[in-house]
Amino acid sequence: MGDQELSERVRLQRQQLPALYAVLDPDHVPERLALSLEDPSDLDDVRGADRAELLADAELVDLMVTATRLGDVVADSYASLLPELGMRRLVSMLRTACQEGLDAVDDAPEELRRFIEAMEATPDWVDVDQVREGARWERIDAALLTPFVIRGAFLATFLNAYAALPMALTGTLTGETSARRVKETASFFGATVLPGGTDRHGPGFEAAAMVRLMHSAVRVHAVRSGKWNHKTHGLPIPQVDQMPAGLINSFLISVKAVRQGRDTFDERERAMIELARYRCFLLGLPPELLPLDPHGVIRVFKARAATLRSAFDDETCGALVRSTLAARLHPDAGPWGRVAERFERSFATITFVRAFLQGDFDRAARMGVRVSRADQWRAVPMLPYLLGRVLLVRRLSRVPGLERLVDRYVVALLQRRLRGYGHPEYTARVG
């Protein structure tokens, strides 16, 4: 699919689902888009970033603008049945279709069939063997590292009011639901890296479908809520806003490769990139947002920040950040679990400030993220401990004769983590 085809796909949205997209002008430039150097953008706080060079790339900017207007018609059409069937029924039918097939769903609506068939239409560029190999490597991080950084990564999605507002409108990211959303995010990524996770009837395929339904339900609710200003915010949860979460690991891999002076990925990295690209396809992202080389991945990541107007609203962003920081992820874990969670929260908070706020602790404090001496004391020993374990397991995974034994250990640990996260609902309050 080329840029022209992607633009045409945006225009067709109004014909395919007028009930949702008729109010959206495919030519309108919403306020959220920062397309000139005078406009403040999310890239402004990134040291060493050349925003002028990115904005001078007309093709790249056009891609960001187009992806800001692109939704998910097949999932949105299914979510539009919410008033008629209710969220519980939509979730039940979707789970059955993922686990047992469409024929197992009684009176399956056509919207569900189109949704599942779109996910089943695996692109020609997907190398299944590489996807599986990428999952083998990525599940090491999912088992050993993700539980300690997922809270911080989740906080990063609330740094911009334009991007955070759709979820804020549902009221689902306050109180106990914040913990549920963090665990659901970890469950999604964990499910996709289990053996066979992204296979047609695998848990990762189902998790991707559930995430798409949740996003579409929020999108439909936002448009119908009467609180959504299309001229200001454009389309709720556009594909360009889903790209960072889908490619965060690819971005980190790419940064490492470029720092080492490489223009290509090594064998292990390439497999992990392939997994991320296929996972993004399952989530509905177009291939134009999924580059194959390190520089390309970094450019789309930075271009999204360069074209997103900077905005931090304490009522929206600050409240979401504070509720996520305060959330208890394992309330029934007992005394030892509470101690472990304090260490996790401290490590995730400091990781968030260093990775997403360029280490600016004053800026973090203004957002309601305060790092205490106790946080620093707890986080310091965790970094060598966590990274040391990951590096050791990666090294052992390369030893002939040990790789299967190590993988069984990682899978067992990951499955235990997933059980600890609980049964993910992937729903939002959209009534």
Secondary structure, 3 states (H helix, E strand, C coil): CCHHHHHHHHHHHHHHCHHHHCCCCCCCCCCCECCCCCCCECCCCCCCCCHHHHHCCHHHHHHHHHHHCCCCHHHHHHHCCHHHHCHHHHHHHHHHHHHHCHHHCCCCCHHHHHHHHHHHCCCCCCCHHHHHHHHHHHHHHHHHCHHHHHHHHHHHHHCCHHHHHHHHHHCCCCCHHHHHHHHHHHHHHHHHHCCCCCCCCCHHHHHHHHHHHHHHHHHHHHHHCCCCCHHHHCCCCCHHHHHHHHHHHHHHHHHHHHHCCCCCCCHHHHHHHHHHHHHHHHCCCCHHHCCCCHHHHHHHHHHHHHCEECCCCHHHHHHHHHHHHHCCCCCCCHHHHHHHHHHHHHHHHHHHHHHHCCCCHHHHHHCCCCCCHHHHHHHHHHHHHHHHHHHHHHHHCCCCCCHHHHHHHHHHHHHHHHHHHCCCCCCCCCC
